[in-house]
Structures are given as structure tokens and as C-alpha cells.
Amino acid sequence: MIGNRPGRVLFLVHNIEAWDSLADVFDQMQAAPDFEPMVATIPCLYHHGSDNSDGEVANHNGLSRLGVPHFRPATGDPEIALDFIKKITPDIIFRQSPWEMDIPTAFGANSLTFARLCYVPYFVGAVVDDFSAGGDRIDLHGDQLLHRLCWRIYAEHEITVQNMRARSSRGGDHIVLSGHPKLDRLWKTRARPAWPIESGTRAFRIVWAPHHSITAGWLGFGTFLRTYRDMLAWAQEDPAIEIVLKPHPALFGRLRGDPTMRPEGLAEFLRAWGVLPNTAIVEGGDYGPLFAGSDAMITDGISFLSEYQIFDKPLVFLDSGHHVPFNRLGEQIIASAWRVGLVADARAFLNDFRRQGMDPTAKSRIATMQLLRPFPGEAAQRIVQDLRVGLGT
């Protein structure tokens, strides 16, 4: 409570795919008499590297499907929407990401300082420190404008807290250890597996999750350009496996602009992938049931190195050989994955697992799951309680 009224908390949603990081926090507040949570959809202007003029509509439709009550102040002029939000007088505003270019200036961090700004990272597991691009050497993971103006930033692990505090220009006094609500939400999906490929026999199910950082000079994790032909050949040659392609949302956009792939090259791959009876493509944010329904994952990405381990299944990391280095948390997490450089090596490892049950990483995954969930099932509750204390309720 603030005085005699509940604390008013506004969640600004510009990316429905990242709602899982905040959903349980919102649910906790809905059940608490001392909070009044509200959700508002806003446009996403530059989502995953491409123009996204219908982003607000997608966010509205996504929240509607989930049954999340919300209002839509920004279907017109964003400045008028900002004035409307100010009249609501929220005590706290949650933004979904620190990327200012993704949203109208009216909802940028500088425009929202009339309330206490809060942030739960949209991804799980800050496994690298160097998120900087080009000549911009600020820490994009923890020291952008939003990070600096936040009243609270919530971190999944003590190592992340230490890393962010060491690199924060304001000293990190606002960074709080809470655990990550998204991991708790993913954990619950273990009980409701789903798989998009229907066949007469139970095949071995693989999720292939390629990252979008395929160009040189940035993160450098993406291996799609050198591996997609081998993954297609594997699916064509082995009908006893099923592979679901779960691309990073930015991947296809980057591939269409890559001179070595070309739009027609991507179209030809997608056509060949789509005609196979043992392949599929799944896009979107509700992927927990997919992971629960799978038997293994192959990825060259970042967040899924943490998230998939919650499901306690073999995880193969396709190493580009030139990505930015892992930090201390990243090294601990990657130790629980089978690290390879070629699809042939991934194939050999998973074939051994299929035939003999050989998985040398099984024991280390237990430690990783404990590492990633320091307060199992309690992340959202701890965030709400910290807000309660901070507001003096």
C-alpha cells in the first residue's frame, strides 16, 4: 500500500514473445490486495532487426489469447498515450527490454521517470558480458539508459548480480537477486509436453535452435550458414528422427539480407524443409511445451543454453569457434552441454545417446539446474515482496 491505496504498477508490453518473464509477477500482484497491476500494449517499431508496424496489434492479440486484461493507449499518437499514462499515475513501470530503438520515444526511459522504473531481463542467463556492437563499448547487457534509470533490476543469480554491479556506471545499487520468473514458468511446462509433428511411430525428437548472430563483428554465435545443409541432409537421411526448427526470431530477417544466403536461398531451404514428413518449424514465444515434448536440443544460441537445461535432457552446443567469450556463469552453464563444432559430431553424440543412453553431461545438469534456480518457484514472489518493501507498504 502507498498511504491508503494499493501500489499502482504498469507493465508496458511491446514484445508479446517476452511476456513470460513478467507473467508470474503480474499474476502475483493480481492476487495481492496491496497492488493494482495494469498491462498496456505499445508499438514495437524495430523488432528483431526489421520494421514491425503491426507490433501493437500482435501484442494485443497475444495478450487476448492468454486472457490477460490490458488496455491499448498507443493505437494513435504515442505522445497522447503518454499523457494518458501519466494521468493513471503509476507508482512503478516495468519495461520489457532496454532497447530504446524498439519503441516510440514517448515510452523511452527518459520519458518514464515520473514513475519508478523496473526491469526483469527478457532473457535467462547472462552468459556473456560483451554485448557491445561496433564502436559502442558500453555494456549493453547492464548499462544502457534504461539500466541506469531503473529503480530496480532483477537478476537470476548472484554471479549475474556481481557481473552487472562491476560493469554498471552507477555502481549497481539497484540490482536485486531474485531468481528468474521465466525459469519458474518454464519448469511448470515440463508437465504439459507438446510436439507439432504427428507420425505413426515415436521418433527421436530434436529441437534445432539456431541463433541470429551470423555476421562477423558482434556476438558471433550463429552457425546457420555453415550448418543448415547438414541439418537438412540429416533429416532427409534418417526417418527415425524428427527435427523441429526453432529459429531465433531475428534469424530469418538477417538471412534474407545476407549476401551468401540471399532470399531465394532461404526460400529454397524452407521449401525443402517443409516437404519432409519428419520436420517442422515453430516460431513464437510459448515454447516450453515444445521443449518438454522433445528428447534433445541442438543450438548455437545463448538463452537456450540456460533455458533448455531446466528440462534435464541432452543439450548439444554447436560452437562457431569465434563467438565472444563466455563469462563465469556462462562457463558453468556450458559445462553441462556437449560442445561440438560440426553437425556430424552432434549427430554422432545423439546417435550414441539414442542407442546406448550415453550422456556424459547428465550429472552436471543437476548442478546447473540448481545454479539457475537459486529460489525454485519463488522468483515472482521475491520480486513482488522486494517491491512491497521498497514502496514501504
N, C-alpha and C positions, 0 to 999 in steps of 0.2 A: 504494500500500500504506500501511496505518497499522500501524506495527510490522511484524508478520509476516503480517498478514491484508489482504485486499482492502478498499478503501473501500466501505462499505455505503450504497447510495443508494436511497431510496424515492420513487417517483412516485405521488402521490395524485391519482387521476383522478375528478373529479366531473362532467366535461363531455367526453363522447367526441368531440364535434364539434371540440374544440380539441386533440385528441391530436397532430395534425400538427406542432404547434410543438415537441413533445418527442420524437416518434417516433425521429428520427435520433440524438438524444442517447442515448436508451435503446439503440438498435442499436449505436452506437459502444461503449458500456460493456459490452454483452454480448460483444463481440469482444475486450475488453481484459482481460488477466489480473489487473490491479490494481484492478478494480472488480467489485462484486457488486450489479447493479441489480435492483430488485424493483418491481412495479407492484401497487397496491391500489386497488380501486374503493370509492368512498364515495358517500353520497347527495348529490343536488343538490336542495335544498329549494325554491328560488325561482328557477328557471331562466327567463331571458328574460321576467320580469315575471309569471309565473304559477306556481301551485303545481305541484310536479313530484314527487309521492310515489313514482313508479316510477323515479326517476332512476338509482338504483344498478343496477337491472335493465338499463336501457338501456345503461349504461356497460359492464356485464359482457358483454352480448350483442355490443356493438360491438367490444370488445377480442377477444372469441372469434372473431368473423368475420375479424378481422385476423390471427389467430394469435398474439396477444401473451399470453404466460403471465402470470397475475395471480392474486391471492387476494382474498377478499371478507370482510374482517374486520367490516364495518359493516352486515351484514344484520340485526343485532339492536340492542342497546343501544350507542350511539356511545361512551359512556364506557368500556364494557368493551373495545370495539375499540381505543380509545386506549391502554388498559393493555397490550393485546396488542402494539400497535405499539411501545410503549416497550420491551417485552421483546425485540423484534427488535434493538434498539439501532442504529438507522440513524445514520450519521455525517452524512448530508445528506438533506433532504426537499425535493422540488420540489412546490410548489403550482401549480395551473393559472391562477388568477386572484386578484386582490386583493379580490374582493367577498365580504366576510365573511357577508353575509346569505344567500348562496347555499348554504352548507354548515352542518352542525351545529356548535355551539360547540366540541365536542370536537376539531374539526380546524381551529379558528381559529388565527390566527397566534400569539396568546398561549399557546395550548396546545401549541405545537410547538417551543418554544425549547430543548428538550432536545437538538435537533439543529441543524445549520446549515441555515437556510432559503435556498432559491434560487428564482428566478423567471425564466422566459422568457416575455415577453408573448404572450398568446394571439392577438393581432392583429399585423399587419405595418404599419409606417408610422404613427408618431405624428404625424399631420399637423395636429393642433390641440393647443393647450395647455390650453384651458379645458374640462375635463371636469366642473367643479363643477355641482351642481344645487341649486336653491332658495337657501337662505341659507347653505349649507355651502360655504365658499370655499377649502377645502383643495384641493390639486392631486390629483384622483382618479386621474390617469394615473400619477403617480410619487411620491405622498407619503401614501398610506394606511398603515394599520397594518402590513400585510404588507411594503410597500416599506421602511418604517423598520426593521423587524426582520430583513430579509433580510441574509444574509451575502454573497450575490451577486445582482445583477440584470444580465441580459444584453441589450444594445441592438444594434439592427441597423445604426446609422450614427453617425458621430461627431457629427453635428448633434443626434441624439437624446440622446446622452451629455451634450452640453453643456446642452441644454434641461432634462434631468432633474436634472443637478447644480445648475443655477441655481435650481431650484424645490424641491429636497429640503431638508427641515428638518434632516437630519443631514449635509448637505454633499455627498452623492453619492460618498463614498469607495468605496462598494460597487458602483458601476455600471461594467460592463466592456463594451468594444466587442468584438463577436464576429461581426456579421452575424446574419441570422435563419435558423434551420434550416427554417422553414416555406417560405421563398422557395426554398431549395435543393430542397426536396421538390416544390414546385410546378413548378420548372424541369424536373425529371425527367418529369413527366406530359405535357410537350409531345410526347413520343414515343408516347403512347397515347391519342389523341383518342377521344371517345365523344359520341354525340348521341342524345337519347331519342326524337326524332320520326323515324319511318320513312316515307319517301314515295318515289314512283317517280322523281322528278327531284331534282336537287341545288338546293335553295333557298338563299337568303342567310340565314345563321343568326345570330340576335341573342340575347344574354343580357340580360335586363332584371332588374336587381338593385336593388330599392327598399329604402331604409333605414327603420328603425323610429321615428326621432325626428320624428314627425309633429306633436307638440304644441309649443306655444309655451313659451318659458322654459327650454329646455335646449339641446341641440346645434342643433336647428333645421334639419337636413339633409333630412328626409323630405318628399317631394313627392307621395306616392302619392294623397292625397285630391284633388289638382288634376289629376293626370295619368292616372289609371287608365282613365278613359273614352276618352281619346285613344289610349292604347296598345291598348285593346280594338278601337276603330274601325280603327286601322291594320292590325291582324291580320285583321280581317274584310274589309277593302277590298283587301288586297294578298296574293294567294295565292302570290306569288313569294318571300315571306319566311317564315321560321319564327321564332317568339319563345318562348324558354324563360324563364318567370318564376322567378327565384332570389331569393326574399324573404329579408331578414334574419330569423333565427329568431324574433325578438320581434315582427315586424310584424303578423302576423295577430291575435295576442293584443291588441295595442294597438288595432287597428282595431275589434275586437269591442266594445271599451269606449269607442270614440269616438262622441260623440252625433251627429256629422254623417254617420257611416257606418252605424252600427247593425249588429247581427249579420245581419239579413236582407239588408241592402245588400251586405255582404261575400259572403254566400251566393249572392246573385244574380249578382254579378260572377264568382265562381268557377264557377258553373254555365255562364255564357256563355263563359268562357274554356275550360272543359273540353270543350265540344262542338265546338270548332273543330278542323279537321284539321291546322292549322299552328301549334298552341300546345301548351305543356306546362308543368307546374310541377315543379321539382326542389328538394327540401329535403335537409338533411343536410350533413355536413362534407367528404365526398370529392368536391369539385367541380373539381379540377384537370383531369381528362379532359373534363369539360363545357366548360371554358374553352378547352382545346386543340381541341375539335371545333367551336367557334364561329367566326364571322367578325368579330364586333364586340360591344361591350358598351355598354349604356346604364345608368347608375347615378347615384344621388344620395347614395351612401354614402361611407364613409370608408376602410375597409381595402381594398376592392376597387380604389380609385384606385391603390394601390400594387401589389396582387397581380396584377391583370389585365395590367399593363404588362409583366410577365415574358413574356407570350405574344406580344408585339410585334404587336398588332392594334389597329384604331381603337377608342378609348375616348371615349364621349360622357358628359360630366358634366352632369346636369340640376341646375341651380343654383336652390335655393329662394329665394335673394335675401335670406335673413335668418338664415343659419347663423352660428355662432361663427366668428371669423376663422381662416384657415389660419396656421400658424406658418411659419418659414423653410423647413423641409423640405417642408411642405405646398404652399407656393407653387412650389417647384421641381418637385414631382410633378404638380401640377395644370396646369402649363405644357405638359405632354405629353398633355393631354386636350383635346377640343373642348368648350368651355364654352357651354351654351345655357340658355335659360330656359323654352322651350316644347317640347313633343313635336314640333310642326310643324317646328321648327328642327333637331331631332335627325333627323327623317325626311328633311329636305332634304339634310343633310350626308351621311347614309348612302346616300341615293339617288345623290348625286354620286359617292361612292366606288364604289358598285356599277357605275355606268355608265362612269365615266371613270378610276377608280383615284385620284381626288384625295384626298390625305390630308396636309394641311399639318403634322400633328403627327408624322409618321413619323420625321424626323431627330431630333427632341428625345427621342423614346422611347429611342433608343440611349443617350443620356446618362443618362436616368432609370434604365434597367436597370443601368448601371454604378454609379450613385449608390446604388441599393438593395442591390446585392450587392458590397460592398467586398472580400469574400473569396469569390469564386464557388466554391460547392461545399464550403466549408471551415467553415461556421458550427458545426456539431455537433462537429467535430474540435477547433475552437478552444475551445469551451465545456468539453469533456472535459479538454483539456490545462490550461486555467486551473484547473479543479477539482483536477487532479492536483498542480499547483504549490501551490495553496492548502492542500491537505491535507498537503503535504510528502512526497508519495510519489515 
